[in-house]
């Protein structure tokens, strides 16, 4: 289950809750910004992005 949006995340959490007791509670203990795509940051933390494959051909 991949959640690209917060609404889809909530839907998936409800689906997981139906699978068993304690699943959601254990999952929510972790920081969702680290494991759920819906909450990932959209900016780059690196000011230099390059394609290593192209760099190897240029060398």
Helices and strands as residue ranges (DSSP letters): H 6-19, H 23-28, H 32-35, G 37-39, H 52-58
